[in-house]
Amino acid sequence: MAESDDSAGTADDSSSVPATPGKNDYTDGRTLGEWESKYPTPARRCINQEAFFLAGLLIVLCCVSGLLLALSGQTVDMPLNSVAENASAKQNILHFDLKILTIFFVGCVGGTTFSIKWLIHSVAKLKWHLDRRYWRMFVPLIGGVYACVVLTLFDGGVIGVADGAHSRSMATTAALAFLVGYFSDGVSGLLSNIANAVFGTLEKK
């Protein structure tokens, strides 16, 4: 009886792990108790390098974005010496609007978050490889650029309502910038459609 009970328990335990990976399979194709990495040492070293790089980048970008959000709505004025020889000549003032910088860095935060998520997913599913390293490292910058472009199109009325810049708070702007950076792959298709609508298709030209 004891042996039959043990065998039944073993059968029940093995049936708790799906035999075929499905959409909601969180076992990553592993059996219970299989904890060792399936990647060789050189691959694990490269994965760790990417993980530390993206984690450090996320911390830096969050700090910069937080500082810019605290200063959002302000402008930085930098006086420029006039090239005129007259000492009483009026100085030129260079105005820096911190809003566009805030949008860029928050978009970079969204892109970095997506890169980290994809790194975790690809490693767990055994889809990680070196050839996508450049993609994972450049997605944060692409997310920041896309955030600036898309929100400028919002404010200009090309996308959404024309007076969006006046009715939208900075918190909402930052949230939109993060989403644009996070979903930069989908935004790329959106920008292609807009470019085709404005400039016409480039096929067969």
TIRO-2110 file (N, C-alpha, C; in Angstrom, 1 decimal):
// TIRO-2110
0.8, -1.2, 0.0, N, 1, A
0.0, 0.0, 0.0, CA, 1, A
0.9, 1.2, 0.0, C, 1, A
2.0, 1.2, 0.7, N, 2, A
2.8, 2.4, 0.8, CA, 2, A
3.4, 2.7, -0.5, C, 2, A
3.8, 1.6, -1.3, N, 3, A
4.5, 1.8, -2.6, CA, 3, A
3.4, 2.4, -3.5, C, 3, A
2.2, 1.9, -3.5, N, 4, A
1.2, 2.4, -4.4, CA, 4, A
0.9, 3.9, -4.1, C, 4, A
0.9, 4.3, -2.8, N, 5, A
0.6, 5.6, -2.5, CA, 5, A
1.7, 6.5, -3.0, C, 5, A
3.0, 6.1, -2.9, N, 6, A
4.1, 6.9, -3.4, CA, 6, A
4.1, 7.0, -4.9, C, 6, A
3.7, 6.0, -5.6, N, 7, A
3.7, 6.0, -7.0, CA, 7, A
2.5, 6.9, -7.5, C, 7, A
1.4, 6.9, -6.7, N, 8, A
0.3, 7.8, -7.1, CA, 8, A
0.7, 9.3, -6.9, C, 8, A
1.5, 9.5, -5.8, N, 9, A
1.9, 10.9, -5.5, CA, 9, A
2.8, 11.4, -6.6, C, 9, A
3.7, 10.5, -7.1, N, 10, A
4.7, 10.9, -8.1, CA, 10, A
3.9, 11.2, -9.4, C, 10, A
2.9, 10.4, -9.7, N, 11, A
2.1, 10.6, -10.9, CA, 11, A
1.4, 12.0, -10.9, C, 11, A
0.9, 12.2, -9.7, N, 12, A
0.1, 13.5, -9.5, CA, 12, A
1.1, 14.7, -9.7, C, 12, A
2.3, 14.6, -9.1, N, 13, A
3.3, 15.7, -9.2, CA, 13, A
3.7, 15.9, -10.6, C, 13, A
3.9, 14.8, -11.4, N, 14, A
4.4, 15.0, -12.8, CA, 14, A
3.3, 15.6, -13.7, C, 14, A
2.0, 15.3, -13.3, N, 15, A
1.0, 15.8, -14.1, CA, 15, A
0.7, 17.3, -13.9, C, 15, A
1.3, 17.9, -12.8, N, 16, A
1.1, 19.3, -12.5, CA, 16, A
2.0, 20.2, -13.5, C, 16, A
2.9, 19.6, -14.2, N, 17, A
3.7, 20.3, -15.2, CA, 17, A
3.2, 20.1, -16.5, C, 17, A
2.8, 21.1, -17.3, N, 18, A
2.2, 20.8, -18.6, CA, 18, A
3.2, 20.1, -19.5, C, 18, A
2.7, 19.1, -20.3, N, 19, A
3.6, 18.4, -21.2, CA, 19, A
4.0, 19.2, -22.4, C, 19, A
3.1, 20.0, -22.8, N, 20, A
3.4, 20.9, -24.0, CA, 20, A
3.2, 22.3, -23.6, C, 20, A
4.2, 23.2, -23.9, N, 21, A
4.1, 24.6, -23.5, CA, 21, A
2.9, 25.2, -24.2, C, 21, A
2.2, 26.0, -23.4, N, 22, A
1.0, 26.7, -23.9, CA, 22, A
1.2, 28.2, -23.7, C, 22, A
0.1, 29.0, -24.0, N, 23, A
0.2, 30.4, -23.9, CA, 23, A
0.4, 30.8, -22.4, C, 23, A
-0.2, 30.1, -21.5, N, 24, A
-0.2, 30.5, -20.1, CA, 24, A
0.8, 29.5, -19.3, C, 24, A
1.8, 29.0, -20.0, N, 25, A
2.7, 28.1, -19.4, CA, 25, A
3.9, 28.9, -18.8, C, 25, A
4.0, 28.9, -17.5, N, 26, A
5.0, 29.7, -16.8, CA, 26, A
6.2, 28.8, -16.3, C, 26, A
6.2, 27.6, -16.8, N, 27, A
7.3, 26.7, -16.4, CA, 27, A
8.5, 26.8, -17.3, C, 27, A
8.4, 27.5, -18.4, N, 28, A
9.5, 27.7, -19.4, CA, 28, A
10.0, 26.3, -19.9, C, 28, A
9.1, 25.3, -19.9, N, 29, A
9.4, 24.0, -20.4, CA, 29, A
10.2, 23.2, -19.5, C, 29, A
10.3, 23.5, -18.2, N, 30, A
11.1, 22.8, -17.2, CA, 30, A
10.2, 21.9, -16.4, C, 30, A
10.9, 20.9, -15.8, N, 31, A
10.2, 20.0, -14.9, CA, 31, A
10.4, 20.6, -13.5, C, 31, A
9.6, 20.1, -12.5, N, 32, A
9.8, 20.5, -11.2, CA, 32, A
11.2, 20.2, -10.6, C, 32, A
11.8, 21.2, -10.0, N, 33, A
13.1, 21.0, -9.4, CA, 33, A
14.3, 21.2, -10.4, C, 33, A
14.0, 21.5, -11.6, N, 34, A
15.0, 21.8, -12.6, CA, 34, A
15.4, 23.3, -12.5, C, 34, A
16.5, 23.5, -11.8, N, 35, A
16.9, 24.9, -11.5, CA, 35, A
18.1, 25.4, -12.2, C, 35, A
18.9, 24.5, -12.7, N, 36, A
20.2, 25.0, -13.3, CA, 36, A
20.0, 25.7, -14.7, C, 36, A
20.8, 26.6, -15.0, N, 37, A
20.7, 27.4, -16.2, CA, 37, A
21.1, 26.4, -17.4, C, 37, A
20.4, 26.6, -18.5, N, 38, A
20.7, 25.8, -19.7, CA, 38, A
21.7, 26.5, -20.6, C, 38, A
22.1, 27.7, -20.2, N, 39, A
23.1, 28.4, -21.0, CA, 39, A
24.5, 28.1, -20.5, C, 39, A
25.5, 28.0, -21.4, N, 40, A
26.9, 27.8, -21.0, CA, 40, A
27.4, 29.1, -20.4, C, 40, A
28.6, 29.0, -19.7, N, 41, A
29.2, 30.1, -19.0, CA, 41, A
29.4, 31.3, -19.8, C, 41, A
29.9, 31.3, -21.0, N, 42, A
30.1, 32.5, -21.8, CA, 42, A
28.8, 33.2, -22.1, C, 42, A
27.7, 32.5, -22.4, N, 43, A
26.4, 33.1, -22.6, CA, 43, A
25.9, 33.8, -21.3, C, 43, A
26.0, 33.1, -20.2, N, 44, A
25.6, 33.7, -18.9, CA, 44, A
26.3, 34.9, -18.6, C, 44, A
27.6, 35.0, -18.9, N, 45, A
28.4, 36.2, -18.7, CA, 45, A
27.9, 37.4, -19.5, C, 45, A
27.5, 37.1, -20.8, N, 46, A
27.0, 38.1, -21.7, CA, 46, A
25.6, 38.6, -21.2, C, 46, A
24.8, 37.6, -20.7, N, 47, A
23.5, 38.0, -20.2, CA, 47, A
23.6, 38.9, -19.0, C, 47, A
24.5, 38.5, -18.1, N, 48, A
24.7, 39.3, -16.9, CA, 48, A
25.2, 40.7, -17.2, C, 48, A
26.0, 40.9, -18.3, N, 49, A
26.5, 42.2, -18.7, CA, 49, A
25.3, 43.0, -19.2, C, 49, A
24.4, 42.4, -20.0, N, 50, A
23.3, 43.1, -20.4, CA, 50, A
22.3, 43.5, -19.3, C, 50, A
22.2, 42.6, -18.4, N, 51, A
21.3, 42.9, -17.2, CA, 51, A
21.8, 44.0, -16.4, C, 51, A
23.1, 44.1, -16.1, N, 52, A
23.7, 45.2, -15.3, CA, 52, A
23.6, 46.5, -16.1, C, 52, A
23.8, 46.4, -17.4, N, 53, A
23.8, 47.6, -18.2, CA, 53, A
22.4, 48.2, -18.2, C, 53, A
21.4, 47.4, -18.4, N, 54, A
20.0, 47.9, -18.5, CA, 54, A
19.5, 48.3, -17.1, C, 54, A
19.9, 47.6, -16.1, N, 55, A
19.5, 48.0, -14.7, CA, 55, A
20.1, 49.4, -14.4, C, 55, A
21.4, 49.6, -14.6, N, 56, A
22.1, 50.8, -14.4, CA, 56, A
21.5, 52.0, -15.2, C, 56, A
21.2, 51.7, -16.5, N, 57, A
20.6, 52.7, -17.3, CA, 57, A
19.2, 53.1, -16.8, C, 57, A
18.4, 52.1, -16.4, N, 58, A
17.1, 52.4, -15.9, CA, 58, A
17.2, 53.3, -14.6, C, 58, A
18.1, 53.1, -13.7, N, 59, A
18.3, 53.9, -12.5, CA, 59, A
18.7, 55.3, -12.9, C, 59, A
19.6, 55.5, -13.8, N, 60, A
20.1, 56.8, -14.2, CA, 60, A
19.0, 57.6, -14.9, C, 60, A
18.2, 56.9, -15.8, N, 61, A
17.2, 57.6, -16.5, CA, 61, A
16.0, 58.0, -15.6, C, 61, A
15.7, 57.1, -14.6, N, 62, A
14.7, 57.5, -13.7, CA, 62, A
15.0, 58.7, -12.8, C, 62, A
16.3, 58.7, -12.4, N, 63, A
16.7, 59.9, -11.6, CA, 63, A
16.7, 61.2, -12.5, C, 63, A
17.2, 61.1, -13.7, N, 64, A
17.1, 62.3, -14.6, CA, 64, A
15.7, 62.7, -14.9, C, 64, A
14.9, 61.7, -15.2, N, 65, A
13.5, 62.0, -15.5, CA, 65, A
12.8, 62.6, -14.3, C, 65, A
13.0, 62.1, -13.1, N, 66, A
12.4, 62.7, -11.9, CA, 66, A
12.8, 64.1, -11.7, C, 66, A
14.1, 64.4, -11.9, N, 67, A
14.6, 65.8, -11.8, CA, 67, A
14.0, 66.7, -12.8, C, 67, A
13.9, 66.3, -14.0, N, 68, A
13.3, 67.1, -15.1, CA, 68, A
11.8, 67.3, -14.8, C, 68, A
11.1, 66.2, -14.3, N, 69, A
9.7, 66.4, -14.0, CA, 69, A
9.5, 67.4, -12.9, C, 69, A
10.4, 67.5, -11.9, N, 70, A
10.3, 68.4, -10.9, CA, 70, A
10.5, 69.9, -11.4, C, 70, A
11.3, 70.0, -12.5, N, 71, A
11.5, 71.3, -13.0, CA, 71, A
10.7, 71.6, -14.3, C, 71, A
9.8, 70.7, -14.6, N, 72, A
9.0, 70.9, -15.8, CA, 72, A
8.1, 72.1, -15.7, C, 72, A
7.9, 72.7, -16.9, N, 73, A
7.2, 74.0, -17.0, CA, 73, A
8.1, 75.2, -16.8, C, 73, A
9.4, 75.0, -16.5, N, 74, A
10.3, 76.1, -16.4, CA, 74, A
11.2, 76.1, -17.6, C, 74, A
11.8, 77.3, -17.8, N, 75, A
12.8, 77.4, -18.9, CA, 75, A
14.1, 77.9, -18.3, C, 75, A
15.2, 77.5, -18.9, N, 76, A
16.5, 77.9, -18.4, CA, 76, A
17.1, 78.9, -19.4, C, 76, A
17.4, 80.1, -18.9, N, 77, A
17.9, 81.2, -19.8, CA, 77, A
19.4, 81.2, -19.7, C, 77, A
20.0, 81.2, -20.9, N, 78, A
21.5, 81.3, -20.9, CA, 78, A
21.9, 82.6, -21.7, C, 78, A
22.5, 83.6, -21.1, N, 79, A
22.8, 84.8, -21.8, CA, 79, A
24.0, 84.5, -22.7, C, 79, A
23.9, 85.1, -23.9, N, 80, A
25.0, 85.0, -24.9, CA, 80, A
25.6, 86.3, -25.1, C, 80, A
26.9, 86.4, -25.1, N, 81, A
27.6, 87.7, -25.3, CA, 81, A
27.4, 88.1, -26.8, C, 81, A
27.0, 89.3, -27.0, N, 82, A
26.8, 89.9, -28.3, CA, 82, A
28.1, 90.0, -29.1, C, 82, A
28.1, 89.7, -30.3, N, 83, A
29.3, 89.8, -31.2, CA, 83, A
29.5, 91.2, -31.6, C, 83, A
28.6, 92.1, -31.3, N, 84, A
28.8, 93.5, -31.6, CA, 84, A
29.9, 94.1, -30.8, C, 84, A
30.6, 95.1, -31.4, N, 85, A
31.7, 95.7, -30.6, CA, 85, A
31.2, 96.7, -29.6, C, 85, A
30.0, 97.2, -29.8, N, 86, A
29.4, 98.2, -28.9, CA, 86, A
29.2, 97.5, -27.5, C, 86, A
29.7, 98.1, -26.5, N, 87, A
29.6, 97.5, -25.2, CA, 87, A
28.2, 97.6, -24.7, C, 87, A
27.4, 98.5, -25.2, N, 88, A
26.0, 98.7, -24.7, CA, 88, A
25.1, 97.8, -25.5, C, 88, A
25.6, 97.0, -26.4, N, 89, A
24.7, 96.2, -27.3, CA, 89, A
23.9, 95.2, -26.4, C, 89, A
22.7, 95.0, -26.9, N, 90, A
21.8, 94.1, -26.1, CA, 90, A
22.3, 92.7, -26.2, C, 90, A
22.2, 92.0, -25.0, N, 91, A
22.6, 90.6, -25.0, CA, 91, A
21.5, 89.7, -25.6, C, 91, A
22.0, 88.6, -26.2, N, 92, A
21.0, 87.6, -26.7, CA, 92, A
20.8, 86.6, -25.6, C, 92, A
19.6, 86.1, -25.5, N, 93, A
19.2, 85.1, -24.5, CA, 93, A
18.8, 83.8, -25.2, C, 93, A
19.4, 82.7, -24.7, N, 94, A
19.1, 81.4, -25.3, CA, 94, A
18.2, 80.7, -24.3, C, 94, A
17.0, 80.3, -24.7, N, 95, A
16.0, 79.7, -23.8, CA, 95, A
15.9, 78.2, -24.0, C, 95, A
16.0, 77.5, -22.9, N, 96, A
15.9, 76.0, -23.0, CA, 96, A
14.6, 75.7, -22.3, C, 96, A
13.7, 75.0, -23.1, N, 97, A
12.5, 74.5, -22.6, CA, 97, A
12.7, 73.0, -22.1, C, 97, A
12.5, 72.8, -20.8, N, 98, A
12.8, 71.5, -20.2, CA, 98, A
11.7, 70.5, -20.6, C, 98, A
10.6, 70.9, -21.2, N, 99, A
9.5, 69.9, -21.4, CA, 99, A
10.0, 68.8, -22.4, C, 99, A
10.6, 69.3, -23.5, N, 100, A
11.0, 68.3, -24.5, CA, 100, A
12.1, 67.3, -24.0, C, 100, A
12.9, 67.8, -23.1, N, 101, A
13.9, 66.9, -22.5, CA, 101, A
13.2, 65.9, -21.6, C, 101, A
12.2, 66.4, -20.9, N, 102, A
11.5, 65.5, -20.0, CA, 102, A
10.8, 64.4, -20.8, C, 102, A
10.2, 64.8, -21.9, N, 103, A
9.5, 63.8, -22.8, CA, 103, A
10.6, 62.8, -23.3, C, 103, A
11.7, 63.2, -23.7, N, 104, A
12.7, 62.3, -24.2, CA, 104, A
13.2, 61.3, -23.2, C, 104, A
13.5, 61.8, -22.0, N, 105, A
14.1, 60.9, -21.0, CA, 105, A
13.0, 60.0, -20.4, C, 105, A
11.8, 60.4, -20.3, N, 106, A
10.7, 59.5, -19.9, CA, 106, A
10.5, 58.5, -20.9, C, 106, A
10.5, 58.9, -22.2, N, 107, A
10.4, 57.9, -23.3, CA, 107, A
11.5, 56.8, -23.2, C, 107, A
12.7, 57.3, -22.9, N, 108, A
13.9, 56.4, -22.7, CA, 108, A
13.6, 55.4, -21.6, C, 108, A
13.0, 55.9, -20.5, N, 109, A
12.6, 55.0, -19.4, CA, 109, A
11.7, 53.9, -19.9, C, 109, A
10.7, 54.3, -20.7, N, 110, A
9.8, 53.3, -21.2, CA, 110, A
10.5, 52.3, -22.1, C, 110, A
11.4, 52.7, -23.0, N, 111, A
12.1, 51.8, -23.8, CA, 111, A
13.0, 50.9, -23.1, C, 111, A
13.7, 51.4, -22.0, N, 112, A
14.5, 50.6, -21.2, CA, 112, A
13.7, 49.5, -20.4, C, 112, A
12.5, 49.9, -19.9, N, 113, A
11.7, 48.9, -19.3, CA, 113, A
11.3, 47.8, -20.2, C, 113, A
11.0, 48.1, -21.5, N, 114, A
10.6, 47.1, -22.5, CA, 114, A
11.9, 46.2, -22.7, C, 114, A
13.1, 46.8, -22.8, N, 115, A
14.3, 46.0, -23.1, CA, 115, A
14.5, 45.0, -22.0, C, 115, A
14.3, 45.5, -20.7, N, 116, A
14.5, 44.6, -19.6, CA, 116, A
13.4, 43.4, -19.6, C, 116, A
12.2, 43.8, -19.9, N, 117, A
11.2, 42.7, -20.0, CA, 117, A
11.5, 41.7, -21.1, C, 117, A
12.0, 42.2, -22.3, N, 118, A
12.3, 41.3, -23.3, CA, 118, A
13.5, 40.5, -23.0, C, 118, A
14.5, 41.0, -22.3, N, 119, A
15.7, 40.2, -21.9, CA, 119, A
15.2, 39.1, -21.0, C, 119, A
14.4, 39.4, -20.0, N, 120, A
13.9, 38.3, -19.1, CA, 120, A
13.2, 37.3, -19.9, C, 120, A
12.3, 37.7, -20.8, N, 121, A
11.5, 36.7, -21.5, CA, 121, A
12.4, 35.9, -22.4, C, 121, A
13.3, 36.5, -23.2, N, 122, A
14.1, 35.7, -24.1, CA, 122, A
15.0, 34.8, -23.4, C, 122, A
15.6, 35.1, -22.2, N, 123, A
16.4, 34.2, -21.5, CA, 123, A
15.6, 33.0, -21.0, C, 123, A
14.5, 33.3, -20.4, N, 124, A
13.7, 32.2, -19.9, CA, 124, A
13.2, 31.2, -20.9, C, 124, A
12.9, 31.8, -22.1, N, 125, A
12.3, 30.9, -23.2, CA, 125, A
13.4, 30.4, -24.1, C, 125, A
14.7, 30.6, -23.7, N, 126, A
15.8, 30.1, -24.5, CA, 126, A
15.9, 30.7, -25.9, C, 126, A
15.4, 32.0, -26.0, N, 127, A
15.4, 32.7, -27.3, CA, 127, A
16.5, 33.8, -27.3, C, 127, A
17.3, 33.9, -26.2, N, 128, A
18.3, 34.9, -26.2, CA, 128, A
19.5, 34.6, -27.1, C, 128, A
20.0, 35.6, -27.8, N, 129, A
21.2, 35.4, -28.6, CA, 129, A
21.9, 36.7, -28.7, C, 129, A
23.1, 36.7, -29.1, N, 130, A
23.9, 37.9, -29.1, CA, 130, A
23.5, 38.9, -30.2, C, 130, A
22.9, 38.4, -31.3, N, 131, A
22.6, 39.2, -32.5, CA, 131, A
21.5, 40.3, -32.1, C, 131, A
20.8, 40.1, -31.1, N, 132, A
19.7, 41.1, -30.7, CA, 132, A
20.2, 42.0, -29.6, C, 132, A
21.5, 41.9, -29.2, N, 133, A
22.0, 42.8, -28.2, CA, 133, A
21.9, 44.2, -28.6, C, 133, A
22.3, 44.5, -29.9, N, 134, A
22.2, 45.9, -30.3, CA, 134, A
20.8, 46.5, -30.3, C, 134, A
19.9, 45.6, -30.6, N, 135, A
18.4, 46.0, -30.6, CA, 135, A
18.0, 46.4, -29.1, C, 135, A
18.4, 45.5, -28.2, N, 136, A
18.0, 45.7, -26.8, CA, 136, A
18.7, 47.0, -26.2, C, 136, A
19.9, 47.3, -26.7, N, 137, A
20.6, 48.5, -26.2, CA, 137, A
20.1, 49.8, -26.8, C, 137, A
19.6, 49.7, -28.0, N, 138, A
19.2, 51.0, -28.7, CA, 138, A
17.8, 51.3, -28.6, C, 138, A
17.0, 50.3, -28.1, N, 139, A
15.5, 50.5, -27.9, CA, 139, A
15.3, 51.7, -27.0, C, 139, A
16.0, 51.9, -25.9, N, 140, A
15.8, 53.0, -25.0, CA, 140, A
15.9, 54.4, -25.7, C, 140, A
17.0, 54.5, -26.5, N, 141, A
17.1, 55.8, -27.3, CA, 141, A
16.0, 56.0, -28.3, C, 141, A
15.7, 54.9, -29.0, N, 142, A
14.6, 55.0, -30.0, CA, 142, A
13.3, 55.4, -29.3, C, 142, A
13.1, 54.8, -28.1, N, 143, A
11.8, 55.1, -27.4, CA, 143, A
11.8, 56.6, -27.0, C, 143, A
12.9, 57.2, -26.7, N, 144, A
13.0, 58.6, -26.4, CA, 144, A
12.7, 59.5, -27.6, C, 144, A
13.3, 59.1, -28.7, N, 145, A
13.0, 59.9, -29.9, CA, 145, A
11.6, 59.8, -30.4, C, 145, A
11.1, 58.6, -30.3, N, 146, A
9.7, 58.4, -30.7, CA, 146, A
8.7, 59.1, -29.8, C, 146, A
9.0, 59.2, -28.5, N, 147, A
8.2, 60.0, -27.6, CA, 147, A
8.1, 61.4, -28.0, C, 147, A
9.3, 62.0, -28.3, N, 148, A
9.3, 63.4, -28.8, CA, 148, A
8.5, 63.6, -30.0, C, 148, A
8.7, 62.7, -31.0, N, 149, A
8.0, 62.9, -32.3, CA, 149, A
6.5, 62.7, -32.1, C, 149, A
6.1, 61.7, -31.4, N, 150, A
4.6, 61.4, -31.3, CA, 150, A
3.9, 62.5, -30.6, C, 150, A
4.5, 62.9, -29.4, N, 151, A
3.8, 63.9, -28.6, CA, 151, A
3.8, 65.3, -29.4, C, 151, A
4.8, 65.5, -30.2, N, 152, A
4.8, 66.8, -31.0, CA, 152, A
3.7, 66.7, -32.0, C, 152, A
3.5, 65.5, -32.6, N, 153, A
2.4, 65.3, -33.5, CA, 153, A
1.0, 65.5, -32.8, C, 153, A
1.0, 65.0, -31.6, N, 154, A
-0.2, 65.2, -30.8, CA, 154, A
-0.5, 66.7, -30.6, C, 154, A
0.5, 67.5, -30.2, N, 155, A
0.4, 68.9, -29.9, CA, 155, A
0.1, 69.7, -31.2, C, 155, A
0.6, 69.2, -32.3, N, 156, A
0.3, 69.9, -33.6, CA, 156, A
-1.0, 69.5, -34.2, C, 156, A
-1.7, 68.6, -33.6, N, 157, A
-3.0, 68.2, -34.2, CA, 157, A
-3.0, 67.2, -35.3, C, 157, A
-1.8, 66.7, -35.6, N, 158, A
-1.7, 65.6, -36.6, CA, 158, A
-2.4, 64.4, -36.1, C, 158, A
-2.2, 64.1, -34.8, N, 159, A
-2.8, 62.9, -34.1, CA, 159, A
-3.6, 63.5, -33.0, C, 159, A
-4.9, 63.1, -32.9, N, 160, A
-5.7, 63.5, -31.8, CA, 160, A
-6.2, 64.9, -32.0, C, 160, A
-6.5, 65.6, -30.9, N, 161, A
-7.0, 67.0, -31.0, CA, 161, A
-5.9, 68.0, -31.0, C, 161, A
-6.2, 69.1, -31.6, N, 162, A
-5.2, 70.1, -31.9, CA, 162, A
-4.8, 70.9, -30.6, C, 162, A
-5.7, 71.0, -29.6, N, 163, A
-5.4, 71.7, -28.4, CA, 163, A
-5.0, 70.8, -27.3, C, 163, A
-4.4, 69.6, -27.6, N, 164, A
-4.0, 68.7, -26.6, CA, 164, A
-2.9, 69.2, -25.7, C, 164, A
-2.0, 70.1, -26.2, N, 165, A
-0.9, 70.6, -25.4, CA, 165, A
-1.4, 71.5, -24.3, C, 165, A
-2.5, 72.2, -24.5, N, 166, A
-3.0, 73.2, -23.6, CA, 166, A
-3.8, 72.5, -22.5, C, 166, A
-4.5, 71.4, -22.8, N, 167, A
-5.4, 70.7, -21.8, CA, 167, A
-4.7, 69.6, -21.1, C, 167, A
-3.5, 69.1, -21.6, N, 168, A
-2.9, 68.0, -21.0, CA, 168, A
-1.9, 68.4, -19.9, C, 168, A
-2.0, 67.8, -18.8, N, 169, A
-1.0, 68.1, -17.7, CA, 169, A
0.3, 67.4, -18.0, C, 169, A
1.3, 67.8, -17.2, N, 170, A
2.7, 67.3, -17.4, CA, 170, A
2.7, 65.8, -17.0, C, 170, A
1.9, 65.5, -16.0, N, 171, A
1.9, 64.1, -15.5, CA, 171, A
1.3, 63.2, -16.7, C, 171, A
0.3, 63.7, -17.3, N, 172, A
-0.3, 62.9, -18.4, CA, 172, A
0.7, 62.8, -19.6, C, 172, A
1.4, 63.9, -19.9, N, 173, A
2.4, 63.9, -20.9, CA, 173, A
3.5, 62.9, -20.6, C, 173, A
4.0, 62.9, -19.4, N, 174, A
5.0, 61.9, -19.0, CA, 174, A
4.5, 60.5, -19.2, C, 174, A
3.2, 60.2, -18.8, N, 175, A
2.7, 58.9, -18.9, CA, 175, A
2.6, 58.5, -20.4, C, 175, A
2.2, 59.4, -21.2, N, 176, A
2.1, 59.1, -22.7, CA, 176, A
3.5, 58.9, -23.2, C, 176, A
4.5, 59.7, -22.8, N, 177, A
5.9, 59.5, -23.3, CA, 177, A
6.4, 58.1, -22.9, C, 177, A
6.1, 57.6, -21.6, N, 178, A
6.5, 56.3, -21.2, CA, 178, A
5.9, 55.2, -22.1, C, 178, A
4.6, 55.4, -22.4, N, 179, A
3.9, 54.4, -23.2, CA, 179, A
4.4, 54.3, -24.6, C, 179, A
4.7, 55.5, -25.2, N, 180, A
5.3, 55.5, -26.5, CA, 180, A
6.7, 54.8, -26.5, C, 180, A
7.5, 55.1, -25.5, N, 181, A
8.8, 54.4, -25.4, CA, 181, A
8.7, 52.9, -25.2, C, 181, A
7.7, 52.5, -24.4, N, 182, A
7.5, 51.1, -24.1, CA, 182, A
7.0, 50.3, -25.3, C, 182, A
6.1, 51.0, -26.1, N, 183, A
5.6, 50.3, -27.3, CA, 183, A
6.2, 50.9, -28.5, C, 183, A
7.5, 51.1, -28.5, N, 184, A
8.1, 51.8, -29.6, CA, 184, A
8.0, 51.0, -30.9, C, 184, A
8.0, 49.6, -30.8, N, 185, A
7.9, 48.8, -32.0, CA, 185, A
6.6, 49.1, -32.7, C, 185, A
5.5, 49.1, -32.0, N, 186, A
4.2, 49.5, -32.6, CA, 186, A
4.1, 50.9, -33.1, C, 186, A
4.8, 51.8, -32.4, N, 187, A
4.8, 53.2, -32.8, CA, 187, A
5.5, 53.4, -34.1, C, 187, A
6.5, 52.5, -34.4, N, 188, A
7.2, 52.6, -35.6, CA, 188, A
6.3, 52.4, -36.8, C, 188, A
5.3, 51.4, -36.7, N, 189, A
4.4, 51.2, -37.8, CA, 189, A
3.4, 52.4, -37.9, C, 189, A
3.0, 53.0, -36.7, N, 190, A
2.1, 54.2, -36.8, CA, 190, A
2.8, 55.4, -37.5, C, 190, A
4.1, 55.6, -37.2, N, 191, A
4.8, 56.7, -37.9, CA, 191, A
5.0, 56.4, -39.4, C, 191, A
5.1, 55.1, -39.8, N, 192, A
5.2, 54.8, -41.2, CA, 192, A
3.9, 55.1, -41.9, C, 192, A
2.8, 54.8, -41.2, N, 193, A
1.5, 55.1, -41.8, CA, 193, A
1.3, 56.7, -42.0, C, 193, A
1.7, 57.4, -41.0, N, 194, A
1.6, 58.9, -41.1, CA, 194, A
2.5, 59.4, -42.2, C, 194, A
3.7, 58.9, -42.3, N, 195, A
4.6, 59.4, -43.3, CA, 195, A
4.0, 59.1, -44.7, C, 195, A
3.5, 57.9, -44.9, N, 196, A
2.9, 57.5, -46.2, CA, 196, A
1.7, 58.4, -46.5, C, 196, A
0.9, 58.8, -45.4, N, 197, A
-0.3, 59.7, -45.7, CA, 197, A
0.2, 61.1, -46.0, C, 197, A
1.3, 61.5, -45.5, N, 198, A
1.7, 62.9, -45.7, CA, 198, A
2.6, 63.0, -47.0, C, 198, A
3.5, 62.1, -47.1, N, 199, A
4.4, 62.2, -48.2, CA, 199, A
4.1, 61.2, -49.4, C, 199, A
3.2, 60.3, -49.2, N, 200, A
2.9, 59.3, -50.2, CA, 200, A
3.8, 58.1, -50.0, C, 200, A
3.4, 57.0, -50.6, N, 201, A
4.2, 55.8, -50.5, CA, 201, A
5.4, 55.9, -51.2, C, 201, A
6.5, 55.3, -50.7, N, 202, A
7.8, 55.3, -51.4, CA, 202, A
8.1, 54.1, -52.3, C, 202, A
7.1, 53.3, -52.4, N, 203, A
7.3, 52.1, -53.2, CA, 203, A
7.3, 52.4, -54.7, C, 203, A
8.2, 51.8, -55.4, N, 204, A
8.4, 51.9, -56.8, CA, 204, A
8.8, 53.4, -57.2, C, 204, A
9.6, 54.0, -56.4, N, 205, A
10.1, 55.4, -56.7, CA, 205, A
11.6, 55.4, -56.7, C, 205, A
END
